[in-house]
Amino acid sequence: MRPARAAPNLAIHPTSRAMNITQASTKADIITAAMEITDSQQAKIDQLQQQQVILIGLIAVLTVINLLG
């Protein structure tokens, strides 16, 4: 059996912390750690989607300026 890996630290907020999951971890610990990772990943996805919208808007504005100039 492979040793359990620690949850990756994808903290978005300074108060977030990664939990270490071991063979001795309870089901509740594992679920809590998975939920924390999922929440932090969703926050990062939301942030990246907002940045993508801004960048696409910037490209559109620059394209229009380039075509008019």
Buried (B, 14 or more C-beta within 10 A) or exposed (E): EEEEEEBEEBBBEEEBEBBEBEEEBEEEBBEBBEEBBEBBEEBEEEEEEEEEEEEEEEEEEEEEEEEEE
